[in-house]
Amino acid sequence: MKSSYLRAGAALACAVALSACGGSDGQLELGGTFEGVTKPGLVVTSGGQEKAITPPANGSGQGRWAFDNLISTDDRYSVDFKSKPSNVKDCKIANPSGRAGYHVYTVYITCELNRHALSGSVSNLKGSLVLVNGADRVTVQAGATAFKMADVAEDSPYGVAVLEQPAGQTCTVSNGSGTIGPAPVTNVAVTCTP
């Protein structure tokens, strides 16, 4: 009789302090990292639970994520998308499934943003000039009536400026800055005088 009380006490002690008895059921995180998430709308699922991944406030699109509910040792998991943000071309999951033995931090989500054209008109250009948008640099030749910069990721800022003026002229840019929406920007205008 005494031994049965001891066994019951040991079982209770294990239930209260699972780590002391070698178990960690219900105490494992399931998550990983994400990149390319700049807009709300990304929701992942696994085992009946959902997690909305919030874009970071710093605008980097990168961060860590984890489901709110913990999983148990030996639980099988399979992470999939429920929804994706409207500004992405596609999202992919690396290491989406497996069996938990420890905390799972290796489910990597990568989203590729839609990209749109950034272009405009040029008027009265007698020589060549150089336009920039961030690190993108384009030389526009004399007599050109249009230009095109490299495509820009949706929801990203842009700012077209003149880096090098043509000889004997001054060129100004109008409609040169803003944020790329779901369509190309084609109304940037470069006007040169005299």
PyMOL CGO cylinders between C-alpha atoms (Angstrom):
from pymol import cmd
from pymol.cgo import CYLINDER

trace = [
    CYLINDER, 0.00, 0.00, 0.00, 2.82, 2.34, 0.91, 0.3, 1, 1, 1, 1, 1, 1,
    CYLINDER, 2.82, 2.34, 0.91, 4.55, 1.71, -2.45, 0.3, 1, 1, 1, 1, 1, 1,
    CYLINDER, 4.55, 1.71, -2.45, 1.40, 2.63, -4.39, 0.3, 1, 1, 1, 1, 1, 1,
    CYLINDER, 1.40, 2.63, -4.39, 1.28, 5.99, -2.57, 0.3, 1, 1, 1, 1, 1, 1,
    CYLINDER, 1.28, 5.99, -2.57, 4.93, 6.53, -3.48, 0.3, 1, 1, 1, 1, 1, 1,
    CYLINDER, 4.93, 6.53, -3.48, 4.29, 5.73, -7.15, 0.3, 1, 1, 1, 1, 1, 1,
    CYLINDER, 4.29, 5.73, -7.15, 1.29, 8.10, -7.21, 0.3, 1, 1, 1, 1, 1, 1,
    CYLINDER, 1.29, 8.10, -7.21, 3.39, 10.83, -5.56, 0.3, 1, 1, 1, 1, 1, 1,
    CYLINDER, 3.39, 10.83, -5.56, 6.19, 10.34, -8.11, 0.3, 1, 1, 1, 1, 1, 1,
    CYLINDER, 6.19, 10.34, -8.11, 3.69, 10.55, -11.00, 0.3, 1, 1, 1, 1, 1, 1,
    CYLINDER, 3.69, 10.55, -11.00, 2.26, 13.78, -9.58, 0.3, 1, 1, 1, 1, 1, 1,
    CYLINDER, 2.26, 13.78, -9.58, 5.74, 15.22, -9.17, 0.3, 1, 1, 1, 1, 1, 1,
    CYLINDER, 5.74, 15.22, -9.17, 6.52, 14.37, -12.81, 0.3, 1, 1, 1, 1, 1, 1,
    CYLINDER, 6.52, 14.37, -12.81, 3.29, 16.01, -13.95, 0.3, 1, 1, 1, 1, 1, 1,
    CYLINDER, 3.29, 16.01, -13.95, 4.13, 19.19, -12.04, 0.3, 1, 1, 1, 1, 1, 1,
    CYLINDER, 4.13, 19.19, -12.04, 7.76, 19.35, -13.16, 0.3, 1, 1, 1, 1, 1, 1,
    CYLINDER, 7.76, 19.35, -13.16, 7.96, 17.64, -16.54, 0.3, 1, 1, 1, 1, 1, 1,
    CYLINDER, 7.96, 17.64, -16.54, 11.48, 18.78, -17.20, 0.3, 1, 1, 1, 1, 1, 1,
    CYLINDER, 11.48, 18.78, -17.20, 12.73, 17.05, -14.06, 0.3, 1, 1, 1, 1, 1, 1,
    CYLINDER, 12.73, 17.05, -14.06, 11.39, 13.73, -15.36, 0.3, 1, 1, 1, 1, 1, 1,
    CYLINDER, 11.39, 13.73, -15.36, 12.85, 14.08, -18.84, 0.3, 1, 1, 1, 1, 1, 1,
    CYLINDER, 12.85, 14.08, -18.84, 9.66, 15.18, -20.66, 0.3, 1, 1, 1, 1, 1, 1,
    CYLINDER, 9.66, 15.18, -20.66, 8.67, 18.51, -22.18, 0.3, 1, 1, 1, 1, 1, 1,
    CYLINDER, 8.67, 18.51, -22.18, 5.18, 17.84, -23.60, 0.3, 1, 1, 1, 1, 1, 1,
    CYLINDER, 5.18, 17.84, -23.60, 3.24, 20.98, -24.40, 0.3, 1, 1, 1, 1, 1, 1,
    CYLINDER, 3.24, 20.98, -24.40, 6.24, 23.23, -23.89, 0.3, 1, 1, 1, 1, 1, 1,
    CYLINDER, 6.24, 23.23, -23.89, 7.77, 23.39, -27.37, 0.3, 1, 1, 1, 1, 1, 1,
    CYLINDER, 7.77, 23.39, -27.37, 7.56, 26.40, -29.67, 0.3, 1, 1, 1, 1, 1, 1,
    CYLINDER, 7.56, 26.40, -29.67, 6.87, 25.99, -33.37, 0.3, 1, 1, 1, 1, 1, 1,
    CYLINDER, 6.87, 25.99, -33.37, 8.09, 28.84, -35.55, 0.3, 1, 1, 1, 1, 1, 1,
    CYLINDER, 8.09, 28.84, -35.55, 11.02, 30.31, -37.43, 0.3, 1, 1, 1, 1, 1, 1,
    CYLINDER, 11.02, 30.31, -37.43, 11.85, 33.42, -39.42, 0.3, 1, 1, 1, 1, 1, 1,
    CYLINDER, 11.85, 33.42, -39.42, 10.23, 35.41, -42.22, 0.3, 1, 1, 1, 1, 1, 1,
    CYLINDER, 10.23, 35.41, -42.22, 11.37, 37.87, -44.85, 0.3, 1, 1, 1, 1, 1, 1,
    CYLINDER, 11.37, 37.87, -44.85, 9.63, 39.93, -47.52, 0.3, 1, 1, 1, 1, 1, 1,
    CYLINDER, 9.63, 39.93, -47.52, 6.58, 40.62, -45.34, 0.3, 1, 1, 1, 1, 1, 1,
    CYLINDER, 6.58, 40.62, -45.34, 5.80, 44.33, -45.62, 0.3, 1, 1, 1, 1, 1, 1,
    CYLINDER, 5.80, 44.33, -45.62, 1.99, 44.25, -45.50, 0.3, 1, 1, 1, 1, 1, 1,
    CYLINDER, 1.99, 44.25, -45.50, -0.60, 42.47, -43.30, 0.3, 1, 1, 1, 1, 1, 1,
    CYLINDER, -0.60, 42.47, -43.30, -2.35, 39.41, -44.70, 0.3, 1, 1, 1, 1, 1, 1,
    CYLINDER, -2.35, 39.41, -44.70, 0.13, 36.57, -44.17, 0.3, 1, 1, 1, 1, 1, 1,
    CYLINDER, 0.13, 36.57, -44.17, -1.53, 33.80, -42.13, 0.3, 1, 1, 1, 1, 1, 1,
    CYLINDER, -1.53, 33.80, -42.13, -0.05, 30.31, -41.58, 0.3, 1, 1, 1, 1, 1, 1,
    CYLINDER, -0.05, 30.31, -41.58, -1.70, 27.21, -40.14, 0.3, 1, 1, 1, 1, 1, 1,
    CYLINDER, -1.70, 27.21, -40.14, -0.64, 23.95, -38.51, 0.3, 1, 1, 1, 1, 1, 1,
    CYLINDER, -0.64, 23.95, -38.51, -2.65, 21.36, -36.59, 0.3, 1, 1, 1, 1, 1, 1,
    CYLINDER, -2.65, 21.36, -36.59, -5.77, 23.50, -36.42, 0.3, 1, 1, 1, 1, 1, 1,
    CYLINDER, -5.77, 23.50, -36.42, -4.07, 26.64, -35.14, 0.3, 1, 1, 1, 1, 1, 1,
    CYLINDER, -4.07, 26.64, -35.14, -3.47, 29.84, -37.10, 0.3, 1, 1, 1, 1, 1, 1,
    CYLINDER, -3.47, 29.84, -37.10, -0.89, 32.59, -36.83, 0.3, 1, 1, 1, 1, 1, 1,
    CYLINDER, -0.89, 32.59, -36.83, -1.11, 36.02, -38.47, 0.3, 1, 1, 1, 1, 1, 1,
    CYLINDER, -1.11, 36.02, -38.47, 2.40, 37.31, -39.10, 0.3, 1, 1, 1, 1, 1, 1,
    CYLINDER, 2.40, 37.31, -39.10, 2.66, 41.06, -38.53, 0.3, 1, 1, 1, 1, 1, 1,
    CYLINDER, 2.66, 41.06, -38.53, 5.07, 43.10, -40.68, 0.3, 1, 1, 1, 1, 1, 1,
    CYLINDER, 5.07, 43.10, -40.68, 7.83, 44.69, -38.58, 0.3, 1, 1, 1, 1, 1, 1,
    CYLINDER, 7.83, 44.69, -38.58, 7.42, 48.40, -37.83, 0.3, 1, 1, 1, 1, 1, 1,
    CYLINDER, 7.42, 48.40, -37.83, 10.96, 49.16, -39.06, 0.3, 1, 1, 1, 1, 1, 1,
    CYLINDER, 10.96, 49.16, -39.06, 9.98, 48.31, -42.65, 0.3, 1, 1, 1, 1, 1, 1,
    CYLINDER, 9.98, 48.31, -42.65, 12.65, 45.62, -43.07, 0.3, 1, 1, 1, 1, 1, 1,
    CYLINDER, 12.65, 45.62, -43.07, 10.10, 42.89, -43.85, 0.3, 1, 1, 1, 1, 1, 1,
    CYLINDER, 10.10, 42.89, -43.85, 12.12, 40.46, -41.71, 0.3, 1, 1, 1, 1, 1, 1,
    CYLINDER, 12.12, 40.46, -41.71, 11.63, 38.95, -38.29, 0.3, 1, 1, 1, 1, 1, 1,
    CYLINDER, 11.63, 38.95, -38.29, 10.85, 35.92, -36.13, 0.3, 1, 1, 1, 1, 1, 1,
    CYLINDER, 10.85, 35.92, -36.13, 7.48, 34.26, -35.72, 0.3, 1, 1, 1, 1, 1, 1,
    CYLINDER, 7.48, 34.26, -35.72, 5.95, 31.42, -33.67, 0.3, 1, 1, 1, 1, 1, 1,
    CYLINDER, 5.95, 31.42, -33.67, 2.51, 29.93, -33.12, 0.3, 1, 1, 1, 1, 1, 1,
    CYLINDER, 2.51, 29.93, -33.12, 0.85, 31.09, -29.91, 0.3, 1, 1, 1, 1, 1, 1,
    CYLINDER, 0.85, 31.09, -29.91, 0.06, 27.53, -28.75, 0.3, 1, 1, 1, 1, 1, 1,
    CYLINDER, 0.06, 27.53, -28.75, 2.90, 25.23, -27.74, 0.3, 1, 1, 1, 1, 1, 1,
    CYLINDER, 2.90, 25.23, -27.74, 3.24, 21.72, -29.16, 0.3, 1, 1, 1, 1, 1, 1,
    CYLINDER, 3.24, 21.72, -29.16, 4.26, 18.48, -27.49, 0.3, 1, 1, 1, 1, 1, 1,
    CYLINDER, 4.26, 18.48, -27.49, 7.27, 16.22, -27.88, 0.3, 1, 1, 1, 1, 1, 1,
    CYLINDER, 7.27, 16.22, -27.88, 6.82, 13.86, -30.86, 0.3, 1, 1, 1, 1, 1, 1,
    CYLINDER, 6.82, 13.86, -30.86, 3.96, 15.95, -32.27, 0.3, 1, 1, 1, 1, 1, 1,
    CYLINDER, 3.96, 15.95, -32.27, 3.94, 15.99, -36.04, 0.3, 1, 1, 1, 1, 1, 1,
    CYLINDER, 3.94, 15.99, -36.04, 3.54, 19.44, -37.59, 0.3, 1, 1, 1, 1, 1, 1,
    CYLINDER, 3.54, 19.44, -37.59, 2.87, 20.69, -41.09, 0.3, 1, 1, 1, 1, 1, 1,
    CYLINDER, 2.87, 20.69, -41.09, 2.88, 24.44, -41.69, 0.3, 1, 1, 1, 1, 1, 1,
    CYLINDER, 2.88, 24.44, -41.69, 0.94, 25.83, -44.66, 0.3, 1, 1, 1, 1, 1, 1,
    CYLINDER, 0.94, 25.83, -44.66, -0.48, 29.14, -45.84, 0.3, 1, 1, 1, 1, 1, 1,
    CYLINDER, -0.48, 29.14, -45.84, -4.04, 30.20, -45.15, 0.3, 1, 1, 1, 1, 1, 1,
    CYLINDER, -4.04, 30.20, -45.15, -3.60, 33.57, -46.86, 0.3, 1, 1, 1, 1, 1, 1,
    CYLINDER, -3.60, 33.57, -46.86, -0.87, 35.75, -48.36, 0.3, 1, 1, 1, 1, 1, 1,
    CYLINDER, -0.87, 35.75, -48.36, -0.50, 39.55, -48.53, 0.3, 1, 1, 1, 1, 1, 1,
    CYLINDER, -0.50, 39.55, -48.53, -1.84, 41.26, -51.64, 0.3, 1, 1, 1, 1, 1, 1,
    CYLINDER, -1.84, 41.26, -51.64, 1.56, 42.77, -52.53, 0.3, 1, 1, 1, 1, 1, 1,
    CYLINDER, 1.56, 42.77, -52.53, 3.46, 39.48, -52.96, 0.3, 1, 1, 1, 1, 1, 1,
    CYLINDER, 3.46, 39.48, -52.96, 4.15, 37.52, -56.10, 0.3, 1, 1, 1, 1, 1, 1,
    CYLINDER, 4.15, 37.52, -56.10, 4.54, 34.34, -54.06, 0.3, 1, 1, 1, 1, 1, 1,
    CYLINDER, 4.54, 34.34, -54.06, 5.57, 33.04, -50.63, 0.3, 1, 1, 1, 1, 1, 1,
    CYLINDER, 5.57, 33.04, -50.63, 7.41, 29.80, -49.88, 0.3, 1, 1, 1, 1, 1, 1,
    CYLINDER, 7.41, 29.80, -49.88, 8.02, 27.76, -46.73, 0.3, 1, 1, 1, 1, 1, 1,
    CYLINDER, 8.02, 27.76, -46.73, 11.28, 25.90, -46.12, 0.3, 1, 1, 1, 1, 1, 1,
    CYLINDER, 11.28, 25.90, -46.12, 11.18, 22.99, -43.64, 0.3, 1, 1, 1, 1, 1, 1,
    CYLINDER, 11.18, 22.99, -43.64, 7.37, 23.11, -43.32, 0.3, 1, 1, 1, 1, 1, 1,
    CYLINDER, 7.37, 23.11, -43.32, 6.87, 19.69, -41.71, 0.3, 1, 1, 1, 1, 1, 1,
    CYLINDER, 6.87, 19.69, -41.71, 8.45, 17.30, -39.26, 0.3, 1, 1, 1, 1, 1, 1,
    CYLINDER, 8.45, 17.30, -39.26, 8.22, 15.85, -35.77, 0.3, 1, 1, 1, 1, 1, 1,
    CYLINDER, 8.22, 15.85, -35.77, 9.03, 17.94, -32.72, 0.3, 1, 1, 1, 1, 1, 1,
    CYLINDER, 9.03, 17.94, -32.72, 11.85, 16.78, -30.48, 0.3, 1, 1, 1, 1, 1, 1,
    CYLINDER, 11.85, 16.78, -30.48, 12.93, 20.21, -29.33, 0.3, 1, 1, 1, 1, 1, 1,
    CYLINDER, 12.93, 20.21, -29.33, 11.75, 23.75, -29.97, 0.3, 1, 1, 1, 1, 1, 1,
    CYLINDER, 11.75, 23.75, -29.97, 11.26, 24.19, -33.73, 0.3, 1, 1, 1, 1, 1, 1,
    CYLINDER, 11.26, 24.19, -33.73, 12.76, 27.44, -35.02, 0.3, 1, 1, 1, 1, 1, 1,
    CYLINDER, 12.76, 27.44, -35.02, 13.56, 26.27, -38.55, 0.3, 1, 1, 1, 1, 1, 1,
    CYLINDER, 13.56, 26.27, -38.55, 10.34, 27.01, -40.46, 0.3, 1, 1, 1, 1, 1, 1,
    CYLINDER, 10.34, 27.01, -40.46, 11.53, 29.73, -42.84, 0.3, 1, 1, 1, 1, 1, 1,
    CYLINDER, 11.53, 29.73, -42.84, 9.00, 31.85, -44.75, 0.3, 1, 1, 1, 1, 1, 1,
    CYLINDER, 9.00, 31.85, -44.75, 10.19, 33.88, -47.73, 0.3, 1, 1, 1, 1, 1, 1,
    CYLINDER, 10.19, 33.88, -47.73, 7.92, 36.18, -49.74, 0.3, 1, 1, 1, 1, 1, 1,
    CYLINDER, 7.92, 36.18, -49.74, 8.80, 37.73, -53.08, 0.3, 1, 1, 1, 1, 1, 1,
    CYLINDER, 8.80, 37.73, -53.08, 7.19, 41.13, -53.55, 0.3, 1, 1, 1, 1, 1, 1,
    CYLINDER, 7.19, 41.13, -53.55, 5.44, 42.22, -56.75, 0.3, 1, 1, 1, 1, 1, 1,
    CYLINDER, 5.44, 42.22, -56.75, 7.61, 44.64, -58.69, 0.3, 1, 1, 1, 1, 1, 1,
    CYLINDER, 7.61, 44.64, -58.69, 6.36, 47.44, -60.95, 0.3, 1, 1, 1, 1, 1, 1,
    CYLINDER, 6.36, 47.44, -60.95, 7.86, 49.69, -63.61, 0.3, 1, 1, 1, 1, 1, 1,
    CYLINDER, 7.86, 49.69, -63.61, 9.06, 53.21, -62.82, 0.3, 1, 1, 1, 1, 1, 1,
    CYLINDER, 9.06, 53.21, -62.82, 9.28, 55.38, -65.93, 0.3, 1, 1, 1, 1, 1, 1,
    CYLINDER, 9.28, 55.38, -65.93, 8.39, 58.74, -67.41, 0.3, 1, 1, 1, 1, 1, 1,
    CYLINDER, 8.39, 58.74, -67.41, 8.90, 61.36, -70.07, 0.3, 1, 1, 1, 1, 1, 1,
    CYLINDER, 8.90, 61.36, -70.07, 11.83, 63.59, -71.02, 0.3, 1, 1, 1, 1, 1, 1,
    CYLINDER, 11.83, 63.59, -71.02, 11.51, 66.88, -72.86, 0.3, 1, 1, 1, 1, 1, 1,
    CYLINDER, 11.51, 66.88, -72.86, 14.01, 69.20, -74.60, 0.3, 1, 1, 1, 1, 1, 1,
    CYLINDER, 14.01, 69.20, -74.60, 17.12, 67.13, -73.74, 0.3, 1, 1, 1, 1, 1, 1,
    CYLINDER, 17.12, 67.13, -73.74, 20.11, 68.36, -75.80, 0.3, 1, 1, 1, 1, 1, 1,
    CYLINDER, 20.11, 68.36, -75.80, 22.89, 66.41, -74.06, 0.3, 1, 1, 1, 1, 1, 1,
    CYLINDER, 22.89, 66.41, -74.06, 22.97, 63.34, -71.84, 0.3, 1, 1, 1, 1, 1, 1,
    CYLINDER, 22.97, 63.34, -71.84, 21.94, 63.24, -68.19, 0.3, 1, 1, 1, 1, 1, 1,
    CYLINDER, 21.94, 63.24, -68.19, 22.05, 60.69, -65.40, 0.3, 1, 1, 1, 1, 1, 1,
    CYLINDER, 22.05, 60.69, -65.40, 18.99, 59.87, -63.30, 0.3, 1, 1, 1, 1, 1, 1,
    CYLINDER, 18.99, 59.87, -63.30, 19.03, 57.94, -60.02, 0.3, 1, 1, 1, 1, 1, 1,
    CYLINDER, 19.03, 57.94, -60.02, 16.50, 56.19, -57.82, 0.3, 1, 1, 1, 1, 1, 1,
    CYLINDER, 16.50, 56.19, -57.82, 18.29, 54.90, -54.74, 0.3, 1, 1, 1, 1, 1, 1,
    CYLINDER, 18.29, 54.90, -54.74, 21.13, 52.69, -56.02, 0.3, 1, 1, 1, 1, 1, 1,
    CYLINDER, 21.13, 52.69, -56.02, 19.61, 52.45, -59.50, 0.3, 1, 1, 1, 1, 1, 1,
    CYLINDER, 19.61, 52.45, -59.50, 21.37, 54.69, -62.05, 0.3, 1, 1, 1, 1, 1, 1,
    CYLINDER, 21.37, 54.69, -62.05, 20.28, 55.33, -65.66, 0.3, 1, 1, 1, 1, 1, 1,
    CYLINDER, 20.28, 55.33, -65.66, 21.96, 57.42, -68.37, 0.3, 1, 1, 1, 1, 1, 1,
    CYLINDER, 21.96, 57.42, -68.37, 19.48, 59.17, -70.69, 0.3, 1, 1, 1, 1, 1, 1,
    CYLINDER, 19.48, 59.17, -70.69, 20.91, 60.12, -74.09, 0.3, 1, 1, 1, 1, 1, 1,
    CYLINDER, 20.91, 60.12, -74.09, 20.41, 63.40, -75.99, 0.3, 1, 1, 1, 1, 1, 1,
    CYLINDER, 20.41, 63.40, -75.99, 17.11, 63.59, -77.83, 0.3, 1, 1, 1, 1, 1, 1,
    CYLINDER, 17.11, 63.59, -77.83, 15.42, 60.91, -75.69, 0.3, 1, 1, 1, 1, 1, 1,
    CYLINDER, 15.42, 60.91, -75.69, 11.74, 61.46, -74.96, 0.3, 1, 1, 1, 1, 1, 1,
    CYLINDER, 11.74, 61.46, -74.96, 11.32, 58.74, -72.30, 0.3, 1, 1, 1, 1, 1, 1,
    CYLINDER, 11.32, 58.74, -72.30, 13.27, 56.86, -69.63, 0.3, 1, 1, 1, 1, 1, 1,
    CYLINDER, 13.27, 56.86, -69.63, 12.82, 53.74, -67.53, 0.3, 1, 1, 1, 1, 1, 1,
    CYLINDER, 12.82, 53.74, -67.53, 14.36, 52.95, -64.15, 0.3, 1, 1, 1, 1, 1, 1,
    CYLINDER, 14.36, 52.95, -64.15, 14.65, 49.45, -62.64, 0.3, 1, 1, 1, 1, 1, 1,
    CYLINDER, 14.65, 49.45, -62.64, 11.37, 47.96, -61.40, 0.3, 1, 1, 1, 1, 1, 1,
    CYLINDER, 11.37, 47.96, -61.40, 10.51, 48.78, -57.78, 0.3, 1, 1, 1, 1, 1, 1,
    CYLINDER, 10.51, 48.78, -57.78, 8.93, 46.49, -55.16, 0.3, 1, 1, 1, 1, 1, 1,
    CYLINDER, 8.93, 46.49, -55.16, 5.29, 47.21, -54.39, 0.3, 1, 1, 1, 1, 1, 1,
    CYLINDER, 5.29, 47.21, -54.39, 4.69, 49.44, -51.34, 0.3, 1, 1, 1, 1, 1, 1,
    CYLINDER, 4.69, 49.44, -51.34, 8.30, 50.67, -51.50, 0.3, 1, 1, 1, 1, 1, 1,
    CYLINDER, 8.30, 50.67, -51.50, 9.22, 54.36, -51.71, 0.3, 1, 1, 1, 1, 1, 1,
    CYLINDER, 9.22, 54.36, -51.71, 10.88, 55.80, -54.80, 0.3, 1, 1, 1, 1, 1, 1,
    CYLINDER, 10.88, 55.80, -54.80, 12.59, 59.11, -55.54, 0.3, 1, 1, 1, 1, 1, 1,
    CYLINDER, 12.59, 59.11, -55.54, 13.87, 59.91, -59.02, 0.3, 1, 1, 1, 1, 1, 1,
    CYLINDER, 13.87, 59.91, -59.02, 16.49, 62.70, -59.10, 0.3, 1, 1, 1, 1, 1, 1,
    CYLINDER, 16.49, 62.70, -59.10, 19.04, 64.15, -61.52, 0.3, 1, 1, 1, 1, 1, 1,
    CYLINDER, 19.04, 64.15, -61.52, 22.56, 63.05, -60.60, 0.3, 1, 1, 1, 1, 1, 1,
    CYLINDER, 22.56, 63.05, -60.60, 24.39, 64.61, -63.56, 0.3, 1, 1, 1, 1, 1, 1,
    CYLINDER, 24.39, 64.61, -63.56, 22.99, 67.51, -65.61, 0.3, 1, 1, 1, 1, 1, 1,
    CYLINDER, 22.99, 67.51, -65.61, 23.56, 67.77, -69.38, 0.3, 1, 1, 1, 1, 1, 1,
    CYLINDER, 23.56, 67.77, -69.38, 26.10, 70.36, -70.54, 0.3, 1, 1, 1, 1, 1, 1,
    CYLINDER, 26.10, 70.36, -70.54, 24.55, 73.81, -70.82, 0.3, 1, 1, 1, 1, 1, 1,
    CYLINDER, 24.55, 73.81, -70.82, 21.15, 72.73, -69.48, 0.3, 1, 1, 1, 1, 1, 1,
    CYLINDER, 21.15, 72.73, -69.48, 19.29, 72.36, -66.22, 0.3, 1, 1, 1, 1, 1, 1,
    CYLINDER, 19.29, 72.36, -66.22, 16.81, 69.51, -65.92, 0.3, 1, 1, 1, 1, 1, 1,
    CYLINDER, 16.81, 69.51, -65.92, 14.17, 69.23, -63.22, 0.3, 1, 1, 1, 1, 1, 1,
    CYLINDER, 14.17, 69.23, -63.22, 12.02, 66.29, -62.16, 0.3, 1, 1, 1, 1, 1, 1,
    CYLINDER, 12.02, 66.29, -62.16, 8.31, 66.47, -61.35, 0.3, 1, 1, 1, 1, 1, 1,
    CYLINDER, 8.31, 66.47, -61.35, 6.18, 63.66, -59.88, 0.3, 1, 1, 1, 1, 1, 1,
    CYLINDER, 6.18, 63.66, -59.88, 9.51, 62.07, -58.96, 0.3, 1, 1, 1, 1, 1, 1,
    CYLINDER, 9.51, 62.07, -58.96, 8.74, 60.66, -55.53, 0.3, 1, 1, 1, 1, 1, 1,
    CYLINDER, 8.74, 60.66, -55.53, 6.10, 58.55, -53.87, 0.3, 1, 1, 1, 1, 1, 1,
    CYLINDER, 6.10, 58.55, -53.87, 5.29, 54.95, -53.04, 0.3, 1, 1, 1, 1, 1, 1,
    CYLINDER, 5.29, 54.95, -53.04, 4.84, 52.22, -55.62, 0.3, 1, 1, 1, 1, 1, 1,
    CYLINDER, 4.84, 52.22, -55.62, 1.27, 50.93, -55.54, 0.3, 1, 1, 1, 1, 1, 1,
    CYLINDER, 1.27, 50.93, -55.54, -0.25, 47.92, -57.32, 0.3, 1, 1, 1, 1, 1, 1,
    CYLINDER, -0.25, 47.92, -57.32, 0.38, 49.45, -60.78, 0.3, 1, 1, 1, 1, 1, 1,
    CYLINDER, 0.38, 49.45, -60.78, 3.37, 50.88, -62.69, 0.3, 1, 1, 1, 1, 1, 1,
    CYLINDER, 3.37, 50.88, -62.69, 4.36, 54.53, -62.20, 0.3, 1, 1, 1, 1, 1, 1,
    CYLINDER, 4.36, 54.53, -62.20, 4.61, 56.22, -65.60, 0.3, 1, 1, 1, 1, 1, 1,
    CYLINDER, 4.61, 56.22, -65.60, 4.03, 59.92, -64.86, 0.3, 1, 1, 1, 1, 1, 1,
    CYLINDER, 4.03, 59.92, -64.86, 7.52, 61.05, -63.78, 0.3, 1, 1, 1, 1, 1, 1,
    CYLINDER, 7.52, 61.05, -63.78, 8.47, 64.00, -65.98, 0.3, 1, 1, 1, 1, 1, 1,
    CYLINDER, 8.47, 64.00, -65.98, 11.97, 65.38, -66.68, 0.3, 1, 1, 1, 1, 1, 1,
    CYLINDER, 11.97, 65.38, -66.68, 12.01, 68.83, -68.22, 0.3, 1, 1, 1, 1, 1, 1,
    CYLINDER, 12.01, 68.83, -68.22, 15.21, 70.47, -69.44, 0.3, 1, 1, 1, 1, 1, 1,
    CYLINDER, 15.21, 70.47, -69.44, 15.89, 74.17, -70.09, 0.3, 1, 1, 1, 1, 1, 1,
    CYLINDER, 15.89, 74.17, -70.09, 16.84, 76.18, -72.03, 0.3, 1, 1, 1, 1, 1, 1,
]
cmd.load_cgo(trace, "trace")
